[in-house]
Structure formats: structure tokens, C-alpha cells
Amino acid sequence: MDGATVLCKALKEQGVEYCFGIVGFPIIEVGIACQAVGIKYIGCRNEQSAAYAAQAMGYLTEKPAVCLVVSGPGFLHTLGGLANATENCWPMICIGGSSDLDLDTRGSFQECNQIDSARIYCKYASRPTSVSVIPLHVQKAVRMAMYGRPGAVYIDIPGNLILTSIDENEIIFPVPVTLPPPKSVPPKDMLIKAYEEIKKAKKPLIIYGKGSQWTKKGPLQIMKFVEETNIPVIATPGGKGVIPDDFKNNIQAARSYALKNSDLIILIGARLNWILHFGIEPRFNKNVKIIQIDVKAEEFHQNVPTTVPLLGDIGDTIELLRHEMKGYTFVEKCEWKKILNDKCEKNKNIIKKMAEDHSVPLNYYAAYHPIQEYVKKNDVLVINEGANTMDIGRSMLPSFLPKRRLDAGSFGTMGVGLGYALAAGFYCRDYSPDTKVLVIQGDSAFGFSGMELETIKRYNLPITIIVINNGGIYRGLTKENWEEMDNDTEEDRCFSLPVLSLTPECRYDKMCEAFGGVGVLVRTVPEIKQELQKSYTLKNVTLINCIIANDSERKPQEHQWLTRSKI
């Protein structure tokens, strides 16, 4: 059995179902072997997109998918994806071809120190030195990707091992990794301590993050916990959907006020990083107490002290906490909940007014209004990417089920959009056939991975993509500004073009048509609504190119989203 077959058979025995990649020397045979053993191979147009697709599939299916790439530059293109996966705590296995073992350090084709490069961004990196031990490396890679806090792992495959054949009796195929991983729960005294703190709180708040969605039990237990305790709740962007947006205690629209005034926060599967403003003033009450549930002990006391650290599986831990708190319900009619509900209504009304302004060119909120209605009426897995497009989408697009929203996440990565869409398309096809995939991207974000449109079409995935096109990053030039520049033939655009600008009203829809998909240009709310409805029943990729005002902005914020202002 040759090395390529050994590798792919080992992956298959460990439960790997999908492989996204770009083949070339020396890993063409690995791609062929994937298909031969029953692993679905998806050929992408860029290694970054392949890496983003593999990790999104790992998150959605709760088992690692593979990203297969060539040596040197091909591998290096995946580093952004590896870092993103580890930062987001999503499992993936990157497999990179590399120099023959006997040619190491001799200047061989695309020779690169791939192992050391990968270690910076991965939980685990290894290189088998013989065909017989390849399955052992695969088994450990799966275990490392899935156990503890999930993340990226890397296996380096020397070119000479891929074609080397050995007797099957010499190959060590270990037993499959036990999934889901082993679980732990906090000791009873810590659960009692957490309950004592909750009972004392006058302004409690539950915050849950994307870690809460990792297992099926987590969302179920969180929902029961919120229903039983009657405590107000908000989500980080990656956590949205565990508690439906229309649930009575979901006070997402009053997020800023809730963070600043809460005296106790129950933090579930979320980290006090930049997304939650580090848990410090002025965004948080300086005396706030934190009860934190996480699978990684090192995450406790990050930026602020953790009052009660609860180390363990989220679903099991909350189930035990619910048992300790039996009979506890936070008072329904109190000043805390009244203020939060009033703030929610006030902020919702501000956004509603902006969304009802249908003057052309549209603002972001008006463009999102028909998309919002579409998401409310249908089972949709949303991929949202961009600057203002994503920021506004986080508040405008409702979520009602777990794992129905993917965006740039903890790493703020631009370029994930169509890679995530590929994963979502295959996931819905194979696991959730009644779910529609909808991508909403800014025009700048679309540019990072736009060629994957061809991949989506090649695999017949009926994905709908909406490009919110303002002709720039945050803001762009008007068509009139652009025409004036065209008339000035002596001007050097390296100096005259604003650094944020892109081509105004660029016809991305024509690009989709060129690949055999459906492309449409829209400018009004009725047009967006009509094209969305059409796309729902199509068995083809659709790109809706939505032109909006070049200077459209977000609703004014009380605080900047980072610790310092952006442009």
C-alpha cells in the first residue's frame, strides 16, 4: 500500500469526511486517494479559502475536516486560516506536501521549514518519517484538534513517502479517536459558590459565546438555564442563535447599557478579549463579579479576576448548576429589567427608522430590511463578512437556531466568506437539506475570495450571495467622482485615489454570470426582496449585487468597537 493510500485510509478510519484543497506536486496522489477511500474532495481556487472551508466544516460537523495543500508557498498561504481556526477554536487538519526526506536542507523544490511555521499557529504539528507510522500521526492530529479546546493541527508529508509502498502488515492503524472528547465538570463546592453569587446579584447578566455552540448539549442546557432563571441574556456575535433573538429575556439591543451596569456576569463559552472589551472600564462596571464557564483553565482571570471559575464542559456544567439552583428565579418586575427593556425598544426604534428610509441610493439598514424579513421566514445559515456590512449585519440579521451564523469571528479575518460558504453549502446538502445558505458581504470582503464563485458553481451548490456594494472599505467614491477622475488624464491615481476606495458600482454580478451562475444588479428594496425570493427555489448560485450609498454609515455608537477610534 502506498503512502497516499495509507494517509487517506487513516483519515477515513478516524472519521474524516471532507477534504478541501488545491493539488499539485507532490500531493496529487493524496487527492486521488481521498476520493478512492470515500473522502469527499473539494478543489478550491486558493489555499486560504480551502483552509477557511475546512475549519468551518469542522465547527459545523463537530469533527475535523482536511485542508490539503502543496509545499512551500501553497502551505504558507494557509497560515492565515490556521491562525483563524486556532483563534476561533475550530478543529481542522492541514496536510502539506513537503520536500523528500533525503533532500532536506539541499535547496529542493519549494523547500520550506513548514513544521516550525505551523507550530506558531497550531495546537500540534508533526512529520512522519516512514509510511508505517503515518496513521499514528493522523490519530494524534485528530485527538489534538478535538480534545480540550479545539483548534488547527498540521501534518507534514514528505514527497517520497507519498509514492513509497510497503506491506500492509507493517502498517500500524490505531483505534479511532473517541468522539465526542472526554468531559470534565467543576466540583460541587464551586457550583454552590456560583449559586450564592447569583442569589446576591441585583443586576445579573448572562453572556454566551460561540463556545456554547460546540456541542449539542450546550445550547439545550443554556436555553433551559435562561428560561428557569429569568436572567437577561446577550450573545457574542459567534454565539448568536442559542437563545432566539425574539426570546423575551434577550436584550441584545441594550448590550452597551447591560455591560456597563451589570453587577454579576455569567460568562458561558466566551472570552474577555476585544469582542467583550476586555471586561474593563468604561464598558464594564469596575466592581462586576464574573462567573466563567470554560473548558480551558488558562482563560480564567484574563484581564479581570474571575470570581467563580467553573472548569468543564458547558452543557454538563450548566446542567449541574441548574440542579443546584432549583427553585431560583430572578424577579420579573424590577428596575433592572425595566431599564433594559426600555433601552432595547429605544435602540430598535432608531434602527427601524433608518431601515424604513428607502430613498435611493439605499443606506445599509434599508438594504438589510428585506434580507432580515427573508431570514425570519426561512431556515437560513448566514455567512456575514465585511466592515460596516458585518457590524450592521450582527444587529440586523436575526438568529433563531445554533450554528446558523458564521462571520469574521474572534480574529476579525477578512477573506473567510466564500470559504465558509463552501463548507456551509456541503453541510446543508448532506446534513440539513432544508437549510438555505445566504452570504452577505461587503464589496471589499467579496474581493478576497471572489474566485470561489467558480468552485461553488462547479459543485452545483445553490448558494445566494449578496454583495453590499458601496464602492469601498467603509466608504467609497461616487460614480460621478470616478468619472471626474477619468477626465483628468494627467493625475496619478496612486496619490489621488482615497485609500479606502474601490471601483464604484463594480459589476460583480457579471462575474457570477461568467461562471454559469445567476447575477443581478439591484438598487431598491423591492428589487432585493424579489431577487431573494427567486433565488430561494433556484438550484444555482446567485449573486445579488446591491448598490448602496457610498457614504452610508452605522448608527452612532456610544463607544467605539475598539479601544481607539477607527476612521
Summary of the structure (lengths in Angstrom):
residues: 567
radius of gyration: 24.8
end to end distance: 58.2
largest distance: 76.9
contacts: 2080
relative contact order: 0.10
helix: 44%
strand: 17%
